[in-house]
Amino acid sequence: MTHTEGIRATRRSVLALGTAAAATPWLGTAPARADTGGGEFDELGITELRALMDRGRLDAERLTRYYLERIERIDPLLHAVIEVSPDALREARRLDAGGRPRGPLHGMPVVLKDLVETADRMHTTAGSLALEGLRPARDATVAARLRAAGAVILGKANLSEWAGGLSLTHHAGWSARGGQTRNPYKLDRSPNESSSGTGVAVAANLCVAGIGTETNGSIIDPSSANCVVGVKPTVGLVGRGGVIPGVPSQDSVGPMARTVRDAAIMLGTLVGVDARDPATAASRGHSHRDYTRFLDADGLRGARIGVPRTVYFGYSDHADEIAERAIAVMRAAGAVVVDPADIPTAEQLEDLPGSMVVQAYEFKRALNTYLAAAGGEHPRDLRELIAFNRAHADRELRYARQDGLETVERLDFSQREYEEALAVNRRLSRAEGIDAVLRRHRLDALVMPTSGPPAKIDLIRGDTYGGGASTPAALAGYPAVSVPAGFAFGLPVGVTFMGTAWSEPVLLRLAYAYERASRVRRAPTYRAADVGF
């Protein structure tokens, strides 16, 4: 097995884990022309928008209406928003009438990946027709915390159906319910991974910020492909109650935003113990309500940053070139760069049989438990879901086979096999992996390209995929932050800062200092498909 095949084997073997806004439910062919012109609030962050509100020059209703109008104009090109909340303007007016700001996100319109339950008139479907009509009676923990912080939930974002678990063939950003999400920098390019709709919506200024989820790459990869910041937190830092599950030992919920500061503000509103998620008990003493206090424009000075060359470089010349420039910026900003600083187990992690065991075992049980408990008329377990898809194959399986779901259903590992595999995964990724290299070189963090430039969309054969940074942190349950680093022929590429458990303050400090020193982020171009790279 080649190195690239090994990457695919680990990450794709089983999982990659209102009003519909999409204009067409299938390929989502872009209209010939659309008004993609910028507006007065484009690229403004939470701090700038709050300042306008504090001075009386903006209110929540006006800002919400602004983003709703942008979705109406621009999203037919992108298919990023699967559903708009019919209650968004009413919520904004309620915030305006409330007097004092409710919290740090007061009046800020955000989108949620369509795995996050909301107790309103929107659906929660994982992009599947099988769950159309599912309206939970209770907000997910993250949705409730966003509302408590004053956010306006603008809508649900499209995704790779079942967070990439539908098919073994990679169809990033495609779901039967939402169609194909397109990259706003070049419309024939993949938005990458399952939190694609959130990444595209944030990049295209269809919202202030958004929520994604990650099992392996599904926050940081679309952040890289869409020139936004993505934070994949330590498993247990952010509660997952009311979020459709994938692989619970790896699943994280995190913010995606146009700047590190906005991502830090968002993260502070999400953290804390969640009674519906036992994993969050471990976060006591490790979470912070205000992550902006760790942001420092001079935060790279004296920081020890390692460069893991083996596996995480070499799969894309374009990504390598951009990462080398980013590392030069870090050195110039005062960082001590240790190069190479390889993860000792890197090659083992990319071709790890236990990864398939853990994913299949957890996904089947977690999804069956979720479907059995969810209210409404829909499949009650994985077998019924597979049967539903076969019965509606003309829509559900028009492009993607459901061999991902069928493989998970067919595989039957014992609890002992699962526990042994999980222990090996964690040992190789934690003590003998990320922690080993950090300890050996006395590092604050590792840095590597997040992924290569986004490939062309190919719904028939699936997207091509050539590597990425996500696997070590995914298997370890450790944090990672992707930040824009450059462009290859107009296509975005990010770099990822990765660290040990609960190191979000350090990673955000480094990412913020790098962002300030590099200033890479720029608004999308919405280029049509063309010939060549």
C-alpha positions in Angstrom: 0.0 0.0 0.0 1.4 3.4 -1.0 1.6 6.3 1.4 -1.3 8.1 -0.3 -3.4 4.9 -0.3 -2.7 4.5 3.4 -4.0 8.0 4.0 -7.2 7.1 2.1 -7.5 3.8 3.9 -7.6 5.3 7.3 -9.7 8.4 6.5 -12.1 6.9 4.0 -12.3 3.2 4.9 -15.6 3.5 6.8 -16.3 7.2 7.6 -14.9 10.5 6.7 -16.8 11.4 9.2 -37.9 26.5 7.2 -37.1 26.7 3.4 -34.4 24.8 1.6 -32.0 27.4 0.2 -30.6 25.2 -2.5 -32.1 26.0 -5.9 -31.8 22.4 -7.2 -31.6 19.2 -5.2 -28.9 17.4 -7.3 -25.8 18.7 -8.8 -26.8 22.2 -8.0 -25.8 23.7 -11.4 -24.8 27.3 -10.8 -26.9 29.9 -12.6 -25.2 31.6 -15.5 -25.0 34.9 -13.6 -25.5 36.0 -10.1 -24.9 39.2 -8.2 -21.9 38.4 -6.0 -20.9 42.0 -5.3 -19.7 42.9 -1.8 -21.7 44.8 0.8 -21.1 47.2 3.6 -20.7 44.5 6.3 -18.6 42.0 4.3 -15.5 40.8 6.1 -16.4 42.6 9.3 -15.9 40.6 12.4 -17.8 40.3 15.7 -15.8 43.0 17.4 -16.4 45.5 14.6 -20.1 44.7 14.2 -20.6 45.0 18.0 -18.9 48.4 17.9 -21.4 49.5 15.2 -24.3 48.3 17.4 -22.9 50.0 20.5 -22.8 53.3 18.6 -26.4 52.9 17.4 -25.4 52.5 13.7 -26.5 48.9 13.4 -29.0 46.5 15.0 -29.6 42.8 15.0 -32.6 43.0 12.6 -30.7 45.0 10.0 -27.7 42.7 10.2 -29.9 39.6 10.0 -31.8 41.0 7.0 -28.4 41.8 5.3 -27.3 38.2 5.6 -30.6 36.7 4.5 -30.5 38.9 1.4 -27.0 37.8 0.6 -28.1 34.1 1.0 -30.9 34.8 -1.4 -28.6 36.4 -4.0 -25.5 34.3 -3.7 -26.3 30.9 -2.3 -27.8 29.7 -5.6 -24.2 29.6 -6.8 -22.9 27.8 -3.7 -25.6 25.6 -2.1 -24.0 26.2 1.3 -27.2 26.9 3.2 -29.6 23.9 3.3 -32.3 25.8 5.1 -33.0 29.3 6.4 -34.7 29.8 9.7 -38.2 31.4 9.3 -37.7 32.7 12.8 -34.4 34.5 12.3 -35.8 38.0 11.9 -38.2 37.6 14.8 -35.3 36.5 17.0 -33.3 39.5 15.9 -36.2 41.9 16.7 -36.5 40.3 20.2 -32.8 40.9 20.8 -33.1 44.5 19.7 -36.1 45.0 22.0 -34.3 43.5 25.0 -32.2 46.5 25.9 -28.8 45.4 27.3 -26.7 42.9 25.2 -27.4 39.4 26.1 -23.8 38.2 25.7 -20.7 38.3 23.5 -22.6 37.3 20.4 -25.5 39.6 20.8 -27.2 40.1 17.4 -24.6 38.0 15.5 -26.2 35.7 12.8 -24.6 32.3 12.7 -25.2 29.1 10.8 -25.1 25.5 12.2 -24.1 22.4 10.4 -27.2 20.3 9.7 -26.3 17.8 12.4 -27.1 20.3 15.2 -30.6 20.1 16.6 -32.6 23.2 17.1 -36.0 23.5 18.8 -37.6 25.7 16.1 -39.2 25.3 12.8 -36.1 24.1 11.0 -35.3 20.4 10.4 -32.3 18.5 11.5 -31.5 15.9 8.9 -27.7 15.2 8.4 -28.5 16.1 4.7 -30.7 12.9 4.4 -34.2 12.8 3.0 -34.9 10.1 5.6 -34.9 12.7 8.4 -36.9 15.4 6.6 -39.5 16.6 9.0 -37.4 15.8 12.1 -38.0 18.8 14.4 -36.4 18.2 17.8 -38.2 19.4 20.9 -34.9 20.7 22.5 -32.0 22.7 21.3 -28.6 21.0 21.1 -26.3 22.2 23.9 -24.3 24.3 21.5 -27.4 25.9 20.0 -28.7 26.7 23.4 -25.4 28.3 24.4 -25.2 30.3 21.2 -28.7 31.7 21.9 -27.8 32.4 25.5 -24.8 34.4 24.2 -27.2 36.5 21.9 -26.6 34.8 18.6 -29.3 34.7 15.9 -29.4 31.2 14.4 -29.8 32.1 10.7 -30.0 28.6 9.3 -28.6 25.2 8.8 -25.6 24.5 6.6 -25.2 21.8 4.0 -22.8 19.0 4.5 -21.5 15.7 3.2 -24.5 13.5 3.9 -24.3 11.7 7.2 -21.0 13.6 7.8 -19.4 11.6 5.0 -20.6 8.3 6.3 -23.0 7.5 3.4 -20.4 6.4 0.9 -16.9 5.1 0.7 -16.4 7.3 -2.3 -15.6 10.8 -1.2 -18.4 13.3 -2.1 -17.5 16.3 -0.1 -20.3 18.7 0.4 -23.0 16.6 -1.3 -26.3 15.6 0.3 -29.5 14.4 -1.2 -31.4 17.2 0.6 -29.0 20.0 -0.1 -27.3 19.2 -3.4 -23.6 19.9 -4.1 -21.9 22.7 -2.2 -19.4 24.6 -4.3 -16.2 26.3 -3.4 -16.7 30.1 -3.6 -13.1 30.7 -4.8 -13.7 28.6 -7.9 -17.1 27.0 -8.4 -16.0 23.7 -9.9 -13.8 23.0 -6.9 -14.6 20.9 -3.8 -15.5 22.7 -0.6 -13.8 19.8 1.2 -15.0 17.5 3.9 -18.3 17.3 5.7 -18.5 20.8 7.3 -18.4 22.2 3.8 -21.6 24.3 4.0 -20.4 26.0 7.1 -17.0 26.8 5.6 -18.5 28.1 2.4 -21.2 30.2 4.2 -18.6 31.8 6.4 -16.1 32.4 3.5 -18.8 34.0 1.3 -20.1 36.4 4.1 -23.5 34.7 4.3 -23.2 34.8 8.1 -20.8 36.1 10.8 -19.5 32.7 11.8 -20.7 29.1 12.0 -20.5 25.7 13.7 -18.9 22.7 12.2 -18.2 19.2 13.5 -15.2 17.0 13.0 -14.5 13.3 13.2 -11.4 13.4 11.0 -10.7 16.6 9.1 -14.3 17.9 8.8 -13.6 21.3 10.4 -10.0 22.0 9.5 -10.1 20.7 5.9 -13.1 22.9 4.7 -11.5 25.8 6.6 -8.4 25.4 4.5 -10.2 25.0 1.2 -12.4 28.1 1.9 -9.9 30.5 3.4 -11.4 30.6 6.9 -10.3 29.7 10.4 -11.4 26.4 11.9 -11.0 25.2 15.5 -11.3 21.5 16.2 -11.4 21.4 20.0 -10.2 18.7 22.3 -12.9 16.0 22.6 -14.8 16.9 25.7 -14.3 20.7 25.6 -17.5 21.4 23.8 -20.7 19.4 24.6 -22.2 17.3 21.9 -25.7 16.8 23.4 -28.3 17.1 20.6 -25.7 16.7 17.8 -26.2 13.7 15.4 -23.2 11.5 16.3 -20.5 10.0 14.1 -17.6 8.4 16.1 -18.0 9.7 19.7 -14.4 9.0 20.7 -13.3 11.4 18.0 -16.3 13.8 17.4 -15.7 17.5 18.1 -18.0 20.5 17.7 -16.2 23.7 16.9 -16.3 27.2 15.4 -15.5 28.3 11.9 -15.0 32.0 11.3 -13.1 34.5 9.1 -10.7 35.5 11.8 -9.0 33.9 14.8 -10.5 36.4 17.1 -14.0 35.6 16.0 -13.3 31.9 16.4 -12.0 32.5 19.9 -15.1 34.5 20.8 -17.3 31.7 19.5 -15.3 29.0 21.3 -15.7 30.8 24.6 -19.5 30.6 24.3 -19.6 26.9 23.5 -17.4 25.4 26.2 -18.4 23.8 29.5 -19.8 20.7 31.1 -22.8 19.2 29.2 -25.1 17.0 31.2 -25.9 15.2 27.9 -22.3 14.5 27.1 -20.3 12.6 29.7 -17.0 13.3 27.9 -17.2 17.0 29.0 -16.7 16.1 32.6 -13.0 16.0 31.8 -13.0 19.6 30.7 -13.4 20.9 34.3 -10.5 23.2 34.9 -9.5 23.3 31.3 -12.1 25.5 29.7 -12.2 29.3 29.5 -15.1 31.6 28.9 -12.9 34.2 27.2 -10.3 32.8 24.8 -9.6 36.3 23.4 -7.4 37.0 26.5 -4.9 34.5 25.0 -4.6 36.4 21.7 -1.3 38.2 21.3 0.0 39.8 18.1 3.5 39.1 19.4 2.5 35.5 20.4 5.0 33.8 18.1 8.0 35.4 19.7 9.9 32.7 21.6 7.4 30.0 20.8 8.8 26.6 20.0 7.1 25.2 16.9 7.9 21.8 15.4 7.5 20.9 11.7 6.5 17.2 11.2 7.8 16.5 7.7 7.1 12.7 7.5 3.6 12.1 6.1 2.4 15.7 6.4 4.6 17.2 3.7 5.2 15.9 0.2 1.7 15.1 -1.0 1.3 18.5 -2.7 4.0 20.8 -4.0 1.6 23.7 -3.8 0.7 23.0 -0.1 4.4 22.6 0.7 5.4 25.9 -0.9 2.7 27.7 1.0 3.6 26.1 4.2 7.3 27.0 3.8 6.4 30.6 3.3 4.2 30.4 6.5 7.1 28.9 8.4 9.3 31.7 7.2 6.8 34.2 8.5 6.8 32.5 11.9 10.6 32.6 12.1 10.6 36.3 11.2 8.0 36.9 14.0 10.4 35.4 16.5 9.4 31.7 16.7 12.0 29.0 17.3 11.3 26.5 14.5 12.4 22.9 15.1 12.6 21.3 11.7 12.1 18.4 11.3 10.1 17.4 14.4 8.4 14.3 13.2 5.6 12.5 14.9 7.3 9.1 15.6 4.1 7.1 14.8 3.0 9.2 11.8 3.1 6.4 9.2 1.4 4.0 11.5 -1.4 6.4 12.2 -2.2 6.8 8.5 -2.5 3.0 7.9 -4.0 1.9 11.2 -6.4 -1.2 11.1 -7.8 -0.2 14.5 -9.2 3.0 13.0 -11.7 1.1 11.0 -12.7 -1.1 14.0 -13.3 2.0 16.2 -15.2 3.9 13.5 -17.5 1.0 12.6 -18.2 -0.1 16.1 -19.0 3.4 17.4 -20.9 4.7 14.5 -23.3 1.8 14.3 -24.1 2.0 17.9 -24.3 5.8 18.2 -26.5 6.2 15.1 -28.8 3.4 16.1 -29.2 4.9 19.6 -29.9 8.4 18.1 -32.4 7.2 15.5 -34.3 5.1 18.1 -34.7 8.0 20.4 -35.5 10.8 17.9 -39.1 11.7 17.6 -41.2 11.6 14.4 -41.6 9.2 11.5 -38.2 8.1 10.2 -36.0 5.1 10.1 -35.3 3.8 13.6 -31.9 2.1 13.0 -29.2 1.7 10.4 -30.9 -1.2 8.7 -34.1 0.8 8.2 -32.1 3.8 7.0 -30.4 1.6 4.4 -33.8 0.2 3.3 -35.1 3.8 3.0 -32.2 4.8 0.8 -32.8 1.8 -1.5 -36.5 2.7 -1.8 -35.6 6.3 -2.7 -32.5 5.5 -4.7 -33.4 7.8 -7.6 -32.8 10.7 -5.2 -30.7 9.4 -2.3 -28.3 7.3 -4.4 -28.2 9.2 -7.7 -24.5 10.0 -7.3 -23.3 8.4 -4.1 -23.6 4.7 -3.3 -24.4 3.9 0.4 -21.5 1.4 0.7 -20.3 3.4 3.8 -23.5 2.7 5.7 -23.7 -0.9 4.4 -20.1 -1.6 5.4 -20.8 -0.3 8.9 -23.9 -2.4 9.2 -22.2 -5.6 7.9 -19.1 -5.3 10.2 -19.6 -6.8 13.6 -16.7 -6.3 16.0 -16.8 -7.5 19.6 -16.5 -5.1 22.5 -13.1 -6.6 23.3 -11.8 -6.0 19.7 -13.1 -2.4 19.9 -11.5 -1.6 23.3 -8.2 -3.1 22.2 -8.3 -1.1 18.9 -9.2 2.1 20.7 -6.4 1.7 23.2 -3.9 1.2 20.4 -5.2 4.2 18.5 -4.9 6.4 21.5 -1.4 5.1 22.5 0.0 5.7 19.1 -1.6 9.1 18.6 -1.1 10.4 22.1 1.8 9.2 24.3 3.8 7.7 21.4 2.7 10.3 18.9 1.8 14.0 19.4 2.9 14.1 23.1 6.2 12.3 22.3 7.3 14.8 19.7 6.2 17.8 21.8 8.0 16.4 24.9 11.2 15.5 23.0 11.7 18.9 21.4 10.0 20.9 24.2 7.5 22.3 21.7 4.5 24.5 22.1 2.8 23.1 19.0 3.3 21.5 15.6 2.6 23.2 12.3 1.9 21.6 8.9 -0.1 22.2 5.7 -3.8 21.5 6.5 -4.4 20.0 3.1 -3.7 20.5 -0.6 -5.6 22.9 -2.8 -9.2 21.8 -3.3 -9.7 19.3 -6.2 -12.4 19.5 -8.8 -15.9 18.2 -7.9 -16.6 14.8 -9.5 -19.9 13.4 -8.4 -19.6 10.3 -10.5 -16.1 9.1 -9.4 -15.9 11.1 -6.2 -13.4 13.8 -5.2 -9.7 13.1 -5.3 -7.8 13.4 -2.0 -4.1 13.6 -1.5 -3.3 14.0 2.1 -3.8 16.2 5.1 -3.0 17.1 8.7 -6.1 15.9 10.6 -5.4 12.2 11.5 -3.1 12.6 14.6 -5.4 15.0 16.4 -8.5 13.1 15.3 -7.3 9.8 16.7 -5.9 11.4 19.9 -9.0 13.6 20.5 -6.6 16.6 20.6 -7.1 20.1 19.3 -6.1 21.7 16.0 -6.6 25.1 14.5 -6.4 25.8 10.7 -5.7 29.3 9.6 -5.4 30.7 6.0 -1.9 30.6 4.7 -1.9 31.3 1.0 -3.3 30.6 -2.5 -2.3 28.2 -5.3 -3.7 29.6 -8.6 -6.4 31.3 -6.6 -7.3 28.3 -4.5 -6.9 28.6 -0.7 -4.6 26.5 1.4 -4.3 26.7 5.2 -1.8 25.6 7.8 -2.7 23.7 11.0 -1.4 24.3 14.5 -1.7 21.1 16.5 -1.1 20.4 20.2 -1.8 18.3 23.2 -5.1 18.0 25.1 -6.6 21.3 26.3 -4.0 23.4 24.5 -6.5 25.6 22.7 -5.2 28.8 24.4 -1.7 28.2 23.0 -2.9 27.2 19.6 -5.1 30.3 19.3 -2.3 32.5 20.4 0.0 31.1 17.8 -2.7 31.2 15.0 -3.6 34.8 15.9 0.0 36.0 15.8 0.5 34.2 12.5 -2.7 35.6 11.0 -1.7 39.1 12.0 1.8 38.7 10.5 0.7 37.1 7.3 -2.7 38.7 6.6 -3.7 36.1 3.9 -7.5 36.1 4.1 -9.3 37.7 1.2 -12.9 37.5 0.0 -14.0 34.9 -2.6 -13.9 35.5 -6.3 -16.7 33.1 -7.4 -14.8 32.1 -10.5 -16.6 29.9 -12.9 -15.3 26.5 -14.0 -12.4 26.7 -16.5 -9.7 24.7 -18.1 -6.5 23.7 -16.3 -5.4 23.9 -12.7 
